[in-house]
Amino acid sequence: MDGESHSSVWSKLGSFFSGKSSEDHLEQAIREAREEGELKAEEGSMLLSILSLDELQVQDIMTPRTDIDCLPSGTTILEAAGAIVETGHSRLPIYKETRDNIIGIVHAKDMLSSLMEVELQTSPVDSIMSQPFFVPETKIASELLQEFRSRKNHLAIVVDEYGGTSGLATIEDLLEVIVGDIEDEHDAPKEEDIRPLEGGSYELSGRAYLEELEELGIHLESDEVDTIGGYLSLDAGHVPQKDEEFRIGGWIFTIADADAKQIHTVIARREEE
């Protein structure tokens, strides 16, 4: 990368965050730098993803209510510790009567001293929980990131206009928008992004890069996304779900696995002539 060009890109990035440059100008500079090879594709995509936080609401990145792991009020500290181990989460919401009434958050680190004393293990987890941080589902994602930093709090309960629980958002959810899926010690090992199947078909990870698919004869171009999962989501206008099909460029793409936030697996096979 040319030193002067590299300096120019980061200079514009600095101007943007100091309020001296518009988002449109910065986005154009990043795209041009990526196309001309002044920025690696991954670097350019990450910078564009940072800008996209201004266009996303918390409801776009949260874990929906139905998928939240939480515990009822009155759960013992020992039971809560077991739930922490089972779910792999470092903190869990506590609710009273219904999930629309989240009354606290229990952190794994706050259980340690209680677990060391037998008489405290059967105490209700309510005694060590912290106050929940509530945010509206319409809050801008970039604003939530700033609040997480200022509050030193990495979990928020998302509420709808009626005050009911809509979902849960974490610092990891926001960072995944920027850098892609974050693998931690509880995630399954990453599998190959492209796996050949019988009959000339392929099993593709949703994170498989469009550039990698060129080698298979799959030619998909986009200035906005880099992966097959992103491409199909952009084409559909939403995150496609299991069994949805797309016929593009002589290929049939079938969603094999997806959740509310992203495509995990796609089966690609050639269209029969």
Summary of the structure (lengths in Angstrom):
residues: 273
radius of gyration: 22.2
end to end distance: 44.4
largest distance: 72.5
contacts: 780
relative contact order: 0.10
helix: 41%
strand: 23%
